[in-house]
Amino acid sequence: MAYMNQEKKKELAPLIKSICKKHEIKATIGVRNYSTLVLNIKSGSIDFDADRVNEYWYHEHFAKNEKALAFLSEVIPAMNVGNFDKSDIMTDYFHVGWYIDVKLGRYDKPYVLTES
């Protein structure tokens, strides 16, 4: 059963924040429903040209956007440090350490593209 809490988030936060700083991204890290680690990207110098990030297919979706791909290729593995996936889709059995979610802006505050 997926489980994420504030203690695990605090362990992962320094690495995630350093990656965000390196790529000039302002973001917050949160926990949703004790199962999901959430990265809320508020602003940055990367033009994602999307309103959402699919954490499983980001390589394909951002293949032509080198800056976005470089950032996501660092931050998504950092969000999964210590995670595991023992799921078996053939038997409809899903067992992961925790889920991750990368959001670009919020419904009331969209992502802000800044000049670097």
N, C-alpha and C positions, 0 to 999 in steps of 0.2 A: 504494500500500500504506500502510495506516494506521501512523503512527509517532509515539510520544510518549516523551520521555525526561525525565530529571531537570532538564536545563537549560531545556527548554521549560516544564516545570512551575514552575520558579523564576521565570520571566518572568511567568507568569500569576498566581502566588500572591498578590502584593500586592493586586491588584484584587479577587480572590475573597475574600480575608480581610477586606478593608475592607467588602465587601457583607455578609458574615456578621456582622461587628461591628455594622454599622448596624442589622441586623434581630435582634440579640441571639441569634445562633446560634453554637454551639460546634461546630466541624467540623475535620476533617483533610483534607489533599489528598494523593493518592497516584497512582502510576502502576502499571497492571496490564498485564503481558505486553508491555510496550513498544508498546502500541497504544491504551490507554485512559486518559484522565484521570478519576480517581475522586474525588468529594467525599463523604466519610463524615460525615454529620451525626449528632453525638452527643447534643446537647441544645439546647433553645431554648424561646422563649416562643410559638412558632407551633404550633398544634394541626393537624398535617397530616392526621390521621384516615385514615392509610394506612400500609402497611408498605413501600411502594416508590414511586418516582417514575418515571413514563414520560417521558423527556426529550423525546419528540416530540409527546406529546399532553397535556402538563401544562396547557395552556390550557383544555381541555375537562374534565379530571379535577378541577381545582381552581377551576372557574368560580365556585362559591358560597363559596369560602374566600378572602376578599380578602387576608389577611395572607400566606397561603401563595403565592397567585398573584403578589403583589407581589415576594416574595423570589425565587421561581423565575424570574420574568420578568427579573430583574436578573442572577442568578447564572448561569443557563444561557447567555445570550449572552456573559457574561464568560468562561466556560469555553471558548467557541468563538472567541475573538479570534484571528485569524490562521488559522483553520481553513478548509478548502474541501471541497466535495462535487462531484466530477465523475462521479458514478455514473450508470449507464444501466441501469435495471431491465429494460428491454425485451430487452437482450442479456445480462442477468445479469452485468453488469460493475460492480463496486463499488470506487470509488477516492475515499477521503477522507483528509484530513490526519491526523485521529485521531478516536477515538470518545470519548464522555463517558458517565459513569455517576454518578447521584446516589442514594446509599443513605441510608436512614433507620435508624440504628442498625446493629448487627451481630447475627449469629446468637446470640452469647453475651452481648451487652450491648444491650438494646433502647433505642430513642430515649426520652429523658427529657424530658417536658414540664415546664418551669419556670414559675414565676409571674413576671410582669414588673411 
